[in-house]
Amino acid sequence: MNEASFYIIVFILAVFSASCSQILLKKAAGIPRKNKQAEYLNWQVIVAYGIFGLSAVVTLYVLRHIPLSLVPILESVTYVFVPVLSWVFLGEKLKGIQLAGMSLIFTGIVIFNL
């Protein structure tokens, strides 16, 4: 594995972790809390923002090592990660049009990187 491939994989992992933080925030939003302070100061929200912050720091580091032209293409994998994670962890249904869209996104990423 060359250096560029390593940083691309790290970038995708950072995008994946940011997607996981979104799912955790969604789960936290669905839990009734007794007051506004408890909505924002609970372990799920704090961990989700921590993961998101760490993801942002990793992304800033990785941006030094990969071409900027790759970033929007690789970041679009978020549109695959979030619906799949929502389906797995939140029980949300995936519609055919979403699956078709995710397939097109994934195909575009593969074609762009050939």
Secondary structure, DSSP 8 states (H G I E B T S, - for coil): --HHHHHHHHHHHHHHHHHHHHHHHHHHHTS--SSHHHHHSSHHHHHHHHHHHHHHHHHHHHTTTS-GGGHHHHHTTHHHHHHHHHHHHH-----HHHHHHHHHHHHHHHHHT-
